[in-house]
Amino acid sequence: MNDIFEANLGNLQRIYSHYKTPTKTLIDMEDVINMCTNDSNINISDKDIHFAFGYCHMTVTNEERSWKNYLSLQLVEFLELIGRLAHARFKGASAEMS
């Protein structure tokens, strides 16, 4: 997995940066939905998008004060999101190819 991410890191960083603005430095759920539905057609359900977004976050140490960290993604979390979306999109594909 790491080899795939390293080989494509520049492109993934450009995608991540595309959804940022000068006033919004991290991407959020709305950006992820737009990326998966409007900006591309990866044929993935909203449920899978929401699960991938929820599961890709790092643990927040002080949730009472920093709960907003769960509403947006840092670059490393975005990379995990991409892996989770790929897994959801292609689950069972190896069985179909056999």
RAHU-V892661 format. One record per backbone hydrogen bond with DSSP energy under -0.5 kcal/mol. NH is the residue of the N-H (numbers start at 1). CO is the residue of the C=O. Records with the same first field share a line. If there is no record, write none. Layout:
BEGIN
NH: CO  CO
END
This chain:
BEGIN
5: 1
6: 2
7: 3
8: 4
9: 6
12: 8
13: 9
14: 10
15: 11
16: 12
17: 13
18: 14
19: 15  16
20: 17
21: 24
25: 23
27: 73
29: 71
32: 28
33: 29
34: 30
35: 31
36: 32
37: 33
38: 33  34
39: 34
42: 36
49: 45
50: 46
51: 47
52: 48
53: 49
54: 50
55: 51
56: 52
57: 54
61: 59
63: 61
65: 62
66: 62
67: 63
69: 66
70: 67
71: 68
72: 69
73: 27
78: 74
79: 75
80: 76
81: 77
82: 78
83: 79
84: 80
85: 81
86: 82
87: 83
88: 84
89: 85
90: 86
91: 87
93: 90
96: 92
97: 93
98: 94
END
